[in-house]
Amino acid sequence: MATDVLMPQMGESIAEGTVSRWIKKVGDKVERDEPLLEISTDKVDAEIPSPTSGTLSEILVKEGETVAVNSVVARIAAEGAEAAAAPAPAPTPAPAPEPEPEKPAAQAPPPPEKEEKEDENVESLEERRRTKSSPLVRKIARENNIDISQLQGTGISGRVTKNDILGHLQQPSVAPAILPATPSPAPAPAPRPAGATQSIQLEPLSVMRKKIAQHMIQSKQTSAHVTTVFEFDFSAIEKLRRQYKESYAERGVKLTYLPFIVQAIVAGLREFPIINASMDDTNVIYHGDMNIGIAVALDWGLIVPVVKNADEKNVLGLARVINDLGERARTKKLSPDDVQGGTFTITNPGIYGGLFGTPIINQPQVAILGVGGVKKRPVVIETKEGDSIAIHSMCIMSLTFDHRLIDGAVADQFMARVRQIIESGQFTM
């Protein structure tokens, strides 16, 4: 008895998923809840566990293929059952030969019409097998004027794979097959520019990268992006981090700058709720919840898990949630609910040393904060006795806002309030 593995529905609005990687292969033993495959949707990348223990007997959806939710993507045979996909049908006995009708002696043998048709069928079948290839392979063939039917494929039934066509392109001594558009000979290829090379690699965009591209273009086409930049003194935060770092670590929580920034942002959003809003064609939508998205950079893209009800948490609670979301994002354990419902986003380009960035608004939100790197710099300190120079931990942060709704004065007032909170050290630990 085999158990079907279905494409799960990762959220109410998700109708399909793409198999990005098979962790197990046919014939492998799997345990219940052991990671079986990875899928990508327009919300998250996730590992899918095995619904039962047994042997992976059949894979029905290949890597890179997209299918509707609840489609069967694989089958798992019960423990002790054969790993074969299905038993081969018993051979059908050949029918007894019928007696041939008597023919006149002078009659000529019939023309081999059946044999010719069989040859034609074989040729058309072989041509279909070779020309049946992925959309990417056909696109590469069109762009390089290659006749796929002239290539020897290494895939199933002679199917031409991406590696086959790229290998063909990288052979300098083999001229690409030209599709015969007209009887006239094809013109000679133009000379390759000096320094050019055929050593190229084509890689299809992942589902996540496609969605990121679509969302970024949509945001730039929707919002009137304007960015304001402020410098912050993080000396008070540094003092608190040194004071609480060890006690937080004993509770299993890593204390970074982000929980302090989130708490300061929440205080600013209370005073300037329009920064926490969104809008449609005719209305401003004010959100009662303060759900702060934290952008997480992954090896395969960018994802923004959301800290729900951030205004209800102290620094310890924020640090715990931020650490948990970041870890689950990197291990593909996020659920669709973890990345939905954000009302304001924070991204951190400074983690790699950048001074500041001008991020793109995460629609349908109207503002996003970019956090630059924290650097020790000499600053002028104003006192009653006069000015002095000291070394402080400084950070440049930028607010990109939608100028359709938010005026520059409001954006600057919001940032000034956030700076006041950060530099005064007014945090709830």
N, C-alpha and C positions, 0 to 999 in steps of 0.2 A: 504494500500500500504506500503510495507516494503522497507527500504533502506539497501543495502548491505554495510558492512564495510569490506574494502579490506586491505590486508597486503601491506603497502606502500613500495615503492622502495626508500630506504634511501641512494641514491648515485648510480652512473652509474655502478659501479663494483659489486654492491650487488644484489644477485639473490634470497636470501631467508631471512627469519626472524623467530625468535622464540618468541612465546608468553610467557613472563616470569611471568606476573601477570594480572589478570582481576581486575580492580578497581571497576567496576560495575558488578552486577549479574543479571540473568534473572528476569525480572519483575521490575527492577529499572527504574525510570524516569531519562532521561538524557537531558541536554541542548546542543545545538550546541556549539562546541569547548570545551566542558567540558571533562577532561581526562577520557578516557574509558578503556584503557588497556596499559600495558607496554610491549615493545618488545625489544629483544636483537639481534644485528647483529654483524658481525665481526669488525665493526667500532665503534658503539656507542650503549648505552642503551637509549631509548627514550620513553616518554609518547605519546600516540596517541590520539588525540581529537576525539570526536564524530562528524561525518559529518553532522548531523542533530539533531533536537529535537524530542523526542518521548519516547518510552519505549523499552528497550533492550528485544527483544522477543526471541532471539535464539543465543546461543553460539556454533559455529561449530568447533572451535579449542581449545583444552584444554591447560591449563598451562603446559609448558615444551615441547609442540609440535612445530616442525619446518615445515613451509610451504613455497612454492614459493611466490615471490612477486605477487601482484594482485589476490591472492587467497582470497575467501570470508571467513572471520573469524567469522563474526557475522551478525545479521540482527536487524535493529531497526524499530519497527512498528510506523506508524504515530500517532500523538497525537489523542487519542480517540479510536484507534484501539485496538483489543484484543492483549494481550501479548503472546498468545499461539504461538508455533512455526508454526503450520499449522493446518487447520481444519481437524478433523477426517473424513474419508470417510464414506459415508452413508452405513449402513449395507446392504449387498447383500441378497435378499430373498433366502431362502433355496429352491433348486429345488424339484419339486413334486416327491414323491417316484415312481419308476417304478415298474410295477407289476412283481412279481417274477415268473420266468419260472417254469412250472410244473416239478417235479422231480419224478423219480420212487420211490416207497415206500421203496424198499429194498436198495436204494443207501445210502452209509454212508456219513455223513457230511464231507465237504472238510477240510483238515488240516488248522489250523490258520496261514497260511504263511504271510498274510497281517499284522496280529496282531503282529507277531514276528518281521517283518520288521519295523513296527512302533516303537516297543520297541527299536530296534537297532538304529533307527534314533534319538529317544529321548535321548538315552544314548550317541550317538556320538555328538549330539548337545550340551548336558550338558558338555561333556568333552571338546569340543572346547571352550565353554564359559569360563570354568575355566582355561584352559591352555593358552587362549589368554590373554596375559599380556604384560606389558611393557618390553623392553629389559633389563632394570635394574633389574626387578623382576626375569626374567629368568636367568640373570647372577648370582644373589644371590642364586637362587635355584641350579644352576649347582655347584657353589663353595661349597655349604653345602649339596649336595646330597639329595635334597628335591624334591619329586614328587608333582608338583603344582596341579595336578588333585585330590590329596588327601586333599587339603586345602579347607576350606569353605571361599570363597571370599566375601567381603562386597561391592565390586564395582558393577557396572551395570551388570545385568545378571550373577551375581556370579563371576565377574572378580576379580582375586587376585591382590590386591594393594600392594604397598611397605609397608604400615603399617601392612597389614595382615601377610606378610612373616617375617617382623622384629619382630612382636609380637609372631609369632610361634617360632622364634629362641630364644627369651628371656624367654620362658617357661622352667624352669629347669627340670620339671617333665615329659616333653613330649619329647621323642626321635624323631629326625627327620626321616621322611619317607625315606627309602633307595630305590633308583631305582634298580629294580631286574635285574642286569646285568647277573648273572648266578644263577642256581638253588641252589648253595651252600649258606649257611647262611653267612650274612655279618659279618666281624670281629668286635669285641667289640671296641668302640672308645678308643683312648689313654687317659690316665688320664690327667686331666687339670692341668697345672703347678700351684704351690702354688701362691696365690695372683692374679691369672687371674680372669677376670670377663666377664660376657656375656652382660654387659650394654654397648652396642655399638650403634652408630648412623651412618647410611650411608646417605650421601647427594650427589646427582649428581652434577658434576661441572657445573657452569653456562657457558653460551656461551662466556661471556667475559673472564672468568678464563681459559677456554680451549684455546682461542686465545692467551692470555698472555703466557700460557705455550708453545704453538707452536712457538710463536715469539721469546721467550727467548732461546729455544733450537736451533732454526734456527740461531740466532745471534751468539751464542757460537760456532756453527759448521762452521759459515761463516767467522767471523773476528778473527784476532789474537789480543786478548785483552791484553793491557798493561795499567797500571795506574800510573800516576805521581801525587804527593801530594804537595801542597804549603800552607803556612800559610799567611793569609791576615790580615792587621790592618784595622778594620772598623771604626776607630775613626772619619775620615772625613765624612763617610756616616752617622754616628750617629749624628754628628753636623748638617748636612743638614736635617735629619729627624726631629730633634727637631725644626729646623727653619721653615720647611714647613708643618709640620704635621697638624696643626690646619687649615691653609688656604686650604689644600687639603680636609680635612674633611668637610669644609663648602661647597665644591663642590661635596660632596658625594663620595669621593675617599679615600680609606684607603691606606696610604703610608707605604709600607713594604720595606724590603731589596731588593726584587726581581727586581723592576724596575731599580735600580742602577746597579745590577749585569748584567742584560740584556744589558743595554747601554754600559757597559764596555766590555762585550763579543762581541757586534757588532763592537766596535772599534778594538778589537783584530782580528776579522774575516776579516776586511778590509785589514789588514797588512799580514795576513796568510790565504789566501783564500782556501788553501788546507784543512784546518780544517772544512770548510763549504762545502766541496765537497762530492761526493759519487763515487762509482766505479762499473764497471762490470768486466767481465773476461779479457778484453783487453784495457779498456779505463778509464781515470779519467774524471769525469763529474763535471765541475765547475759550481756552481749555481750563477746566477746574483742576485737573491733575497736572503734576509736574513730572513728566517722564523724560529722563535725560538719556539720550543715546550716546554711547561711547564708542568711537570708531576703533576697530581692531584690525591691524595690518596682518594679513596671512600670506603664506608663500604663494597661494593661488588666487589672491584677490583681497578685497576689503569688505568687512561686514560690520554692521552697527547694532550690537545688542543694546537693549534698553533697560536702564535702571528705573523700575516702576515706582511711583510715589516717592521720589527722592527727597521731597520736603518732609517726610515722616522719619527720616533716618539721621542718626548722628554720624560723626566721622568714622567710628568703628563699623557701624552698619553699612555705610557706603563703601568702605574699603573691602569688607567681606563680599558684598554683592559684585563689585567691580572685578575683584580677583576671580570669583566664581564664573562670571560671564566670559571673561577673557580666556580662562582655561578651557571652558566648554566650547568656545569658538574655535580655539586652536586644535581641539580634539574632535571636532565635528559632532558635538553632543547638544547643540542648541536646538530648541523647538521653534516652530514658526512664531509662537506667541512671544518668544524672547526678543524678536527683532521687529515687533509691531507696536504701534501706539506711541511712538516717540513724539515729543512736542518741542524739543530743543536738542541740538547735537553738539558734542565736543570732539574735536579731532586733535591729535597730538603730533604734528610734524617735527617738533623739537626733539623727539626721542632719539633721532639720528643725528642731532647736532644743528639742525636748521634754526635760524634766528626767529623766523615767523613764516606763516603761509597765508594765502588768500583762498580759503576753501570754498567749494561750491555748495550751495544750500541744499539740504536734504529734503526734497519735496514730500508732503505739502507744507513743511515748516517755513518760517520766514526769517530765520537767523541761524548761524552756526559759529561757534567759537574755535579759533585755531590757537593752540598753545605752543609757543616756541620753546627752545631749549633754555634751561636755567643755567646761567653763567655767572661767575664771580667777576664783578667789574667795579672799578672805582667810581664812586658817586659823591656828589656834593651834599653834605648834610647841613641844613640850616638850623641854627640854634640862636638863643638870645645873645650868647657871647660872640656870635659871628659864624661864618661858614667854615666847614672843615671837609676833608676828603677821607672817605672810609671805603673799605672793601665790603660789598654786599652781594648777596645772591639775587640776581636780576633776571627777569623773564619778560619777553615781549609777547603780548597776546593780541590777536586780531579778531574783530567781529565783522563777519560778512552778513549783510542784512538786505532784505527785499525793499527797495526804495519805493515800490508801489504802495506800501503800507507804512513803512517806518521812515521817519525823517532823520536826517543826520544828527540833529540836536538830541532827539530821544535816544538814539543809539549811543551817543557820547555820554549822555547822562547815566545811562545804564552801565556803561563800562567804568565810569568814574565811581559809581556806587560799589561795583564789584571790587575795584581797586582799593577803596576805602576799607572794605571788610577784610580783604586779604592782608593789607599792610598793618591793620590794627590787631590782627590775631584773634578776632571775635568768632571763635568756633566752638561748637558743642562736641566734645570728644566722647 
